[in-house]
Amino acid sequence: MFKIGDFAKLTRVSVKTLHHYDDIGLFKPAYVDPATGYRFYSFEQLPRLNRILVLKALGFSLEQVAKLLEEALSSDDLQGMLRLRQAALEQQVEEARTRLREVSARLYQIQREGKMPEHEVVLKTVAPVWIASARETVLEPERMRERCLALLEEVFGAVEANALAATPTTLALYHDGAEGVDVEMAVFLEPQRGPQQYGRVRVRELPAARMASAVYKGSFNAFEVIGQLHADLGRWLEARGYRVCSPSRELYLQPPEDYSQDGVMELQYPVTKG
């Protein structure tokens, strides 16, 4: 028989851990002195303790370890538990690889540019949202703002005329086009009963999407800076193996009252792997 301190030294398991295992009924002493309460352990208990340590090293919780030790589990049950644990570990490995790719991409960017990026890109899932929108292709870049504002005016007119419940946030969706800029200006709506069409204004639900997004704060007249942010987002996606899978969005979170002032917008790219 070994006193608990000697058994702890032999097994490299702390006294505190042995106490805890005893308290939860996972690994009880071979004998407890009724007069002193001292715990004693024997050589015959080593196989059970070693199995506990192995199962813990595999990542099983103590509750799962107890189940594996005490219940008369079939071979299929044991294999099932091990496969679940295998899947969980594989997920952890994939998450670690993703973080490693992110660190490598960030390191490369800093080595290339000599500084941290001005704008951080984050991945997030955006819930489905309802919008009212109008769309056209703008062929003359110098008329882009004029036409976007005209589209928004058209949208707000339809919203008011049809008593649609809108939120203050507006957005632009950019579609792929052979020429010009295929832009759709929109306003967020409260949930609707279904799609509607009011002249050129279309009411529909945008599906949930995984977004690569970055926030810009500054002048909405700084077209080169905003264009550079779009380019930076594109490089970020390429470096991490993502591709854009539907129209990109600009959310005007805090539009300026006039374009001499700064505002806040969020750029969102719906993405998928591959």
N, C-alpha and C positions, 0 to 999 in steps of 0.2 A: 504494500500500500504506500502511496505517496501523499504527503501533505500537498495542499493546493499550490503552494509556492514552488515546491520541487517539481510537481507535475507541469506547471506553467513553464519552467525552465526547460524541461525535457521536450515539451511539444512546441515551444516557441509561441504559445498562445497565452495572452496576458491573463492575470488573475481576474481583472475586471471583466474580460470576455467570458471566462469560465463561470463567473458569478451570474452574468447575464444569461448564458445558455441554461444554467440551472433554474433561474427565475422563470424562464419561458417554457421550461420542460423539454428543451431540445437535447441537452446533454447533462444528466444529473450525476452527482458523485456516486461512487460505488458504496460509500458509507459516510454517514454524518454522525459524529459523536453527539449523543443526546445531552451530555453534560456541558460540553463546551461549544457545540455547534460547528466545530471544525469539519471541513470537508476533506475526504480522502478519495483518491482515485487509484485505479489498478491498470496493469499492463493490458488486461483483456479489453479495456475500453478504447485502446488506441485505434483499432480499425474504424469504429464508429466516428471518432473525432476526425480521423483523416478523411473519411467520406464527407463529413460536414464541410471541412476545409476545401476539398476539391469542388464540391457543388457550389460553395460560395465563390470560389475563384472563377467558376463558369458564369457567374453573374446571377445566380438564383437568389431570391430573397430568403430570409430565414423561415418565413412561413412556407415557401415552396420547398425548402430543404426538409422541413419537418414532414411535409406531405410525402415527399419522395422516400423518406426513411420509414415512416410509420404505416402508411397505407399499403395494402396488398395490390400494388399497381401492376397491371399486365404489361407485357413487353410493348404492346401497341401504345399504352398510356405513356410509358417512359419515352418511347420514341417521339410521341407527339409533343411532350413537354420539351424535349431536347430540340426538336425542329422549330418550335416557337422561339426558343432561346437563340437558336442559330439565326433565325430571321431577324430578331431584334439586334443581334450583334452585326449582321450584315448592314442593317439600316444605319447603325452607329458608324460603321466604317465608311459608308457612302456619305454621311453627313460630314465626317472628318475630311474626306477627299474634297468635298465641296468647299469647306473652309480653307483647305490647303490651296485649292485653285484660286480662291479669292485673295489669299495672302500673296501668292505668286504674281497674280495680275496687278495687285496694288504695288508690289515691289518693283515690277517692270515699269509701271507708270511713273513711279517716283524716280527711278534710274533714268528714264527717258526725259522727264520734264524737270527734274531737280527739285520737286516740291510736292506737297500733298495736293490732291485735286481741289479746285475751288468749290465744286458741287458734288455732294455725295449721292450716289445712286443706290436705291434700296429696292428690294423685291417685296411685293405685297400682293395679297389677293383682294380685289375690289368686288363688292357685291353687285348684283344686278341693279340697274337704275333705269328709270323711265325718263325719256327726253322728248321734247318737241323741237324739230329741226327743219332747216331749209338748206338746200345744197346747190352749188353751181361751180363751174370751172372758170377760174379767173385767169385770163390769158395775159394780162398786162400787170407785171409785178407792182408798178407804181400805184395801181388802183386796188391793191389787196385790202388795205384797211377800209377804204370806202365801201367796197363790196361786202366785206364781213359785217360792217355796221349796218348796211342795208338789209342783209339777210337776218340779222338779229332783230331789226325793227319789224321785219315781216313776221318773224316767229312770235314776238311779243304781241303783235296785233292779233294773230290767231289765238294766242293764249287768252287774251282779254276778251275777244269776241265769243269764245266758246267756254268761258268761265272755267278754265283749267287752273288747278292749283299748282303754282310754280314756286321754286325756291330761288334765292337771289343769285346762285352761282351759274355762270354761263361757261360754255366750252366750245372749242373748235375740234372737229375730227378731220384728219387729213387722209384722203384716199389716194391710192396709186392712180396716176393718170398718164396718158401718153404725152400730153402737152399741157402747159399751164399748171395751175394749182387747183386740184379738185378738193374743195373745202366745204364742210358742212358745219354751219353754226347752230348751236343748240342751247337750250336752257333745261335744267333739271326740273322734273315734275314729281309731284306726289304720285304714288302708285295708281295706275289707271285700270279700267276694266278690260281694255284690249286696244290693239292698234287702231289708229284713225288717220284719215287724210283730210286736210283742209287746204285745198289748192296745192301750193308747193310745200306747205308745212305738213310734216309727217310726225305722228306720235307713235313711238315704239319703245320697247324695252331693250336696252343694251345688256347682253349676257354678262355673267360674272367672268372675270378674267384675272390672270396673273400678270401683274404689271411691274415693269422696271420703271421707276419714277425718280425724278429729280425736281427740286424746288428752285425757282429763280426769283430773286428779289432785286428789282432795279427798274430802270427805265424801259417802258414798252417800245420806245423808239430805238433802242439799241439792237437793231436787227442782226448785226454781225455777231454780237455777244450771244443772243438767243439762238442764232443759227449754229454757233460754235457749241453751245450746250447740246443741241440736237446731235451734232456730229460726235461729241464726247459720249453721249448715250449709245450711239451706234457702235463706237469702238468698244465700249464696255460690254455690249451684248456679244460682239464678235469674239472678244477675248475669253468669254465664258461659255461659248457654244450655244447661245440663244439666237432665235430669229423672231422677227416681228410677224405676228399671225393675223392681225386685223388693224384697222386704221388707228394711227397714233392720235393722242388727245392732248390738247392744251386746256387745262382748267384754270379759269381766271378767278382765283380765290379772293384777291383784293385788287380789283381793277382800279386804276387811277381815275380821279374825277376829271382830270384833263391830262394830256400826255406829256406835260412838263413835269409831272410828279412821278414818283416811283410806285410800283405795284408789285403784287405777288402772283405768280402763276406756277402751276405744277405741270410738268411734262410727264405723260404716261405712255409707255409703249407696251401693248399687250404682247406677251412673249410665250414661246414654247421652246423646248429643247430640240436641237438638230437643225 
